Amino acid sequence: MNDTVIIIGGGISGLATAWFLHRRGINVTVLEEKEHVGGMIHSSTDAGYLLEHGPNSTLQKPGDTSDALGRLVTDLGLESRLRVADPRAARRYVYRNRQLHPLPGSPPAFIRTPLFSWQAKMRLLAEPFIKRGVDDNESIAAFVTRRLGREFLHYAVGPFISGVYAGDPEQLAVAAAVPRIHDLERTHGSLIRGAIALGRLRKTTGMPAGRLISFDSGMALLPQTIAERLPAHTIRVDTRVTALTPLATGGWCLNWRSSTGEQGELRGSRVVLALPAAVASRLLAAFCPEAATLLAGIVYAAIAVLGVAWPRAAVGHPLDGFGFLVPRREGIRTLGALFSSTLFSGRAPEGHALLTTFIGGMTDPGVMTADQQALTEQTIEELRRLLTIQGAPDFLQLIRHARAIPQYGVGHLRRLQDLAVALRAYRGLYFRGNWQGGVSVADCVWNAEQLALELAGRAVDFGAT
């Protein structure tokens, strides 16, 4: 049996797994259905504007043991092309009562901010005295309301969830989607006490803080460089896996086909499905319908990304931050926007401002069927009002993703446990993807490194995870 690890999927999860295995002397083959690698990570340049179609940045923690992303960047020799976000990225705006307000970053700023009412501020004082929850399957909305009150749900946590997951806090599970917040309550009994304890720990141990990063030519540089540095013929693009079959003698058989009609078969003892949940589900259906049903139940949010730019002088807002978020109750369709040309240099021609705007998500499923011109015009008009912009934009590009971000819904962790049980008998089958273990690029790279370490340290015959 061929001991090459076969990885199905050439997104960042599959490519990073391939790279970390290659660095440990293990042969890999990556099969990618599209004609290019990177999955949702894609950067394009047009008329001097650099637009991200998927992730715009990711959080790195230099010096931390969990910084697999940093180790990958070093391995690939990309340190000189790394770009750290402008320090102003620490400021985030939230829209309320027809105005953008910066999220307070200190106790005095919190006291002064008009973003929250005095009732909400007083309600926060009760948080350390609220008992721990007993439901590990609690939604984010229920958790935040219980600990902080409805106003913090609507104007702090809810917009944050829109920004990360394009999700609905009523449907997402706190333990799955924001485990660090969930752990603060479980460990310290209070979010405030936990945050204080974490701050003290960082001061006494020198625990590294995170930094927001991208690359000089955009996020796509990372998967592109992995593909270039892997040995020749490691990656096969335009190769769709049509069937995956467990062999009675052990190992796996894969049937594949290209867009030109070429087809073939591969066999291997170990297979990694680095695929969106629905695609992985189709490959499992023939031999494990239970697992296929579990994966098919993972919901994805649809997102529209509008890159739009104006002359800088036409924008009244200082654009002195990461961007803004809009709570759903404010009656504006736009979820939020990044101040892209503020965050990283080289995103727009001199004297121009590029915004990357997001529309859709779980609370706006009609974004995929909306008329393109009407959607674009509505978004531009909302940006004009929110940021005090005059005149017509001099650049715009709309990209839509029907399945952009997996939703870690209520019951998600149990779903993953049931998936592992359903596949327990199928040895040598593994999964990687942003539907488990975190949706960020840094999360995907960390999970890829962990799997590579496991595969490198174990014999060929091992159970599915």
Helices and strands as residue ranges (DSSP letters): E 5-8, H 12-23, E 28-31, E 43-46, E 49-52, E 58-60, H 68-76, G 79-81, E 82-84, G 87-90, E 92-96, E 99-102, H 107-112, H 118-124, G 127-129, H 140-147, H 150-152, I 153-157, H 158-165, H 174-177, H 179-188, H 191-205, E 211-215, H 221-229, E 235-236, E 240-246, E 252-257, E 263-268, E 270-273, H 277-284, H 289-296, E 300-311, G 312-314, E 323-325, G 328-330, E 334-338, H 340-343, E 352-360, G 365-368, H 372-387, E 395-406, H 412-422, E 429-431, H 441-457
